[in-house]
Amino acid sequence: MTANLLDYDLDGLAQFCERLGEKRFRAVQLFRWIHQKGASRFDDMSDLAKSLREKLKGVAQVQALPVISQHISSDGTIKWLFDVGGGDAVETVFIPEDDRGTLCISSQAGCAMGCRFCSTGHQGFSRNLKTGEMIAQLWFAEHFLREHLQRDERVISNVVMMGMGEPLQNYAEVIPALRVMLDDHAYGLSRRRVTVSTSGIVPKIDLLAEQCPVALAVSLHAPTDALRDDLVPLNKKYPIDMLMDACNRYLAHAPRDFITFEYCMLDGVNDQIEHAQQLVALVRRHASGGVWCKFNLIPFNPFPESGLHCSPPQQVQAFAKVLMDAGIVTTIRKTRGEDIDAACGQLAGEVKDRTRVGERIARQRTWTIKPVSMDKET
């Protein structure tokens, strides 16, 4: 069976090369060609021995994901829909800022968490992505953007695992993917600039702290167990106090000195001043000294199946003020890519009705993907 080299971190690639009778430095060369230069053809890897190139052709490949569609928002956000086979597709979003370029990647096809406010969760769960399928999103986006923007240097400075799926439910495949992102021979991203977002799988948070600590974001969305049980069903297994204790333990290993709590603002559900006061009490109860967390308030992107509505801007501001007056660092997320359904919670996009995925993919494969323009949708 032909190996996809995107599935390997550097240690895994070194072991693969050793099985071919090659030394580790060949794996480093190969790793750089694939990730730093975006090469997918072995013949292009000019400093590899010809004998090794011929050997690789018979046993390996750099297998990218087919692009089904590509959309560009009026704000420059780009969303790609990738075919991962078996009638499944996943979405990846690039968000440009003045001082950084952030890529939001998916870790699963669908999601099993069932959070009420997330349209991705309403499509159901299909399967975990392999390491190579996660890295393929970064590999494609980075080298597409370099060519499109005519830049030699790295375009993507931040990666957030906040796309489709719960990363820590796919832990065994996520860890090698994180190691590729961090490796100086590949993308060389700082641990502070790689973020794993989780709905709160406590044992895996502890394991991540030991094995590959990166920035951590936790989908909190409620100050009490009664409310969070309804919004984030996983809370019934790992209630808030247990989750907060795990977050405090993670701080000892984290590259940042705080944990980010994501909080989706839902009109009349979790956005009242009383809820903000309860959050302040919760943070103080679990404080281990100083400022240990920040809140990112997220405007809800409504979809019909949820039965939920976005909090009015003035309510979001009043909520934030309660937190900030208590000394808690609080930001309000700027909505990006809303016109192409790429905003937070919208990453079901064109695959949210899984009963029609195959039909939709077949239809979209007949499209002609034209050269991209940054100021219009393709």
N, C-alpha and C positions, 0 to 999 in steps of 0.2 A: 504493500500500500504506500502511495506517495505521501510523504510528510509535507505539511504546510509549515514553512519556517516561521510564519507569524505566530504560531502556537508556542514558541519557545522564548523564555527569558535567556540571558547570556549563559547561565550555567547549563540550562537544558540544551542550548545549541552546542555548547562545548562537548557535552556528552554525546550528542548526535554525531558531531565531527569525529570524536574518538572512535565511535563504532565504524566509521569509514576509514579508520587508520590515520586520521589527521590530528595535528597538535592544536592546542587551545588557541594559539594566536590566529589560526585560520578562522576559528569561530568569531573572534573579535573583528577580523576583516569583513567577514560575511555579514555580521550584525550591523556594522557601520554602513555597508553598501545598502542593505535593506532599509534601515530606519533613518539614517542621516541623509542618504542620497536618493532614497525612494526607488531603488532599482528592483525590478522584478524578473529581469532576464539575466541568467548567469553569464551569458556572453558579454554583457556590459560590465562585468566585474573584473576590470582589466588587471588588477594586481593579484588575482587568484591564479594559481597554477592552472594551465590548460587541462591537465589531467584531473584536477579537482572539479573544474567546471563541467567536464564531461561526465564525471562520476555523479555530480549533483543532479544533472539532467535526468538521470534514470531513477532517482530515489526521492527527489524533493521538488518543491515549487514554492513560489510566493503567491499565495492564492488570495486575491482581493475579493471584496464583496461586490456583486453587481449592483449598480446604481439604477434604481427604478425611476426615481424622480428627484428633482432639485428645484427648490423654490427660494427666492430671495425677497426678503421683506423690504419695505420702504425705508427701514432704519438700518439696513445692511446685514441684518441677521440672515443666515443661510440655513436651510433645513434640507437634509438629504434623507431619502427613504431607501434603505438597503434591503435587498433580497437575501434572506438567510436560509432559503430552501424550505421544502415541505409546506409551502403555502404561507410561510411566516415572513414578516418584514419588520425591521426595526428602524427607528429614527435617530438621527444625530443632528445636533444644532451647534453652529458656530456663532458666537456673539462678539462682535468687534467693539472695543472701547479705545479711547485715546491712549491709554497706558498699558493695555493688555489685550490679548485675544483668547477668549475662553471657549473651549469645546465641551459640550455636554454629551456624554456618550451613554448608550444603553448597555445593560448587563444581562437582560433577559428579553425574550420575545413574550411580551405581555407581562402581567404582574399578578401575583397571588395574594397581595396584601389586602386588597379590597377597601382601601380608604375611600370614604364617601365623596370627598372633594376632588378626586383624581380621575380624569377621564380615561387615562391609560389603564387603571385598575378595572374599569368597567368592561374592557375587552376580554378579560380573563387571562389565564396563564397558559402558555404553550410549552416553553422549554427554556433551560439555561443556555446562554451563549458560551461558546468555547473561548479560551484566551485569544486565539487568533481572530475570532470574529469581533472581539472588543478592540484589539489592537488595529485591526483592519479599518475601523472607523477613524482612528487617529491617523494611521498611515495615509489613507486616502485624503483626508481633509488637509493635513499638513502639506502634502506635496502638491495637491491641487491648488491650494491657496498660494504657495510659493510661485507656482507657474503663472497663475492668474494675476497676482499682484506684482509679478516680476521682482521678487525679492529673493536674495540668496540666504538671508538669515532666517532663523526660526520665526514662524508666524504665530503659532499657538504657544502661549506662555502659561496657560492654566488649563487643567482638565478637571471637570467635575463629573463624578459618576452619579448624575441626577436624572438620567434619561429613563427610558422604560426599564422597569424591574427594580427589585431590591438587591443591591450588590452583595450584601452579606448572606443572602440566601444562596448565592452562587460563589461561595468563598473560595473553593479550591481552584477555580478558574480565574477569579479576580486577582488573587495574590501575584501570580506570574505576570499578569497584565500590568499591575502597578509597578512591578520591578522593571519591566521594559520601559515604562514611562520615566522612571527615575534614573535609569542607567545612563551614565555619561557617554557611553558608546552608542546610545540610541537617541532619546529625546532630551535627556539631561534636565528634566524638570525638577524643581525644588520640591521637597516634601511639603513645604508650606503652600505650594501652588497646585497640589493634587488633592482633591477633596472627595471623600467617600460619604455619601448621604445614606442614612439608614432610618428606617422607621422604628428601630430599637431592638434588634436581636442581641440581647445582653451577652450571652456567651461568646458570640463572634466579635463583639466590640472588645472584649478582653483579649481574645486571640489576636485581633488586628494590632492591638497595642504591643503585643510581644513580638509579632512576626514582621509587620511592615507598617509602622505608625505613620500616617499621613494626616492631613487636616480632616477633622470630623464634623459633619453636620447631621443633626438629629431632627427628624420630623416630629415635632412636639404637638402643636396645634390645639392644645387644651391644657388647662391648669389643674384639672381634677380627673381622677380615674373614671368617675361616672360619665363625664363628657367625652373623655378620650376613648373609652370603650366603644362609644358610638361612632366616633370619627375615624379611629385607627384601631381596628379589631385586634391587632397584635397586642394591644395594651392589656388584654385579658390574661395573656401569658406572662408578659413582662410589664407589670404596672409601673407607674411613674416614679415612685420612690426607688424601686430597683433599678430603673433606667438612669435616674439621676446619680445614683451611687456609682454605676458603671462609668458614667461620663467623668465623674471626679477621679476615678481610678485611671482613666485614659489620659488625663492631664499630665500625669507623671512621665508619659512617653511621647506626648503629642509635640509636633514641631511648632505649634502655636501655643500661647499660654491661655487659650480660651477654647471653648466648644461653641459652635454656632447652633442655635435652636431655630429651626424654620417654623413659621407660624402663619398658616393660611387664614386670612381674614374673611370670616363668613358672617354675613349680615344677620344679626339677631341670634346667632348661635354661640360664638366664642369671642365676640368683639366688644363686649360691654366693659365699662369701667371696673365693675366687680371682678371680671375675669383678669384684667390687667393687675389689679390689686392681689388677686390670688397667685398670679405668676410671681410677683415681687416676693410674697411670703414663701413661695416654693423655692425660689433661688436663694433667699436668705437662709432658709432652713437647711439647705444643702451646701452652703458656702463653706469652703475649706480655707478661706482667707483671701481677701482682695477680690478683684473682678475676675471671675472665672468663666464667664459666658457672655455671649452677645445674642441678641434677638434680631432675626431678619423677618420682618413682617411682609407677607406676600399677598398682593391683591388677587383675589380669586377670579379665575377665568371660567365663567359659567358655561355649563353644558346641560341640555334638557334633562338627562337621566338623573342628575344629582338632586334636583329639587332645592338647590341652594342658590344664594345670591351673593354678590360681592358687597362688602361693607362700603358705605359711602366714604369718600376721601376725608371728610371732616371727622368721622368716627375713627378712622385709622390714625389720624393725627392726634386725636385726644387719647387714644389707647397708647400710642408711642410716648406721649408726654408723661403718662403715669410711670412707665418703665424708666424713662430717662431721668425724671425727677428723683427716682430711687437710686440713681447712679448706675443703671444698667445700660451698657452700650446698645443702642437700638438703631436699626436702619429700616427703611421702607424700600423694598425692591422695586426698581424701575421695570415696568413691563416691557419686554422686548419680543419682537416677532409675532405679535398677536394677530396680525393680518394674514399670517401663513400658518396659524395654529401651532406655533413653536414656543409659545409662552409656557411658563411653569404650570404643570398639571394638564397640559394639552397634548402630551406626546402619545396620544393614541392616533391622532391625525387621520390618515387615510386607511388605517388598519384597525380602527376601533370596533368595527363590526366583524368579528373573526369569521362569521359564517359566509362572508363575501370576500375574504382576503384573496383566494385564488382567482376569482373573477376579476378583482380589481388589478392584481398584478399582471394577469394576462392582458388586460386592456392597456395598462400603462406601458407594457413592453413594446407596444406598437408606436409609442411616441418617439419623436426625434428630439434628442436632448441637444439643444443648440448651445453655442458658446455663451458663457455667462457674462452678464453685465451687472455691475454692482448697483445699478439704480433701477433695475426692473426685475420682475419675476420671469423665470424661464419656464 
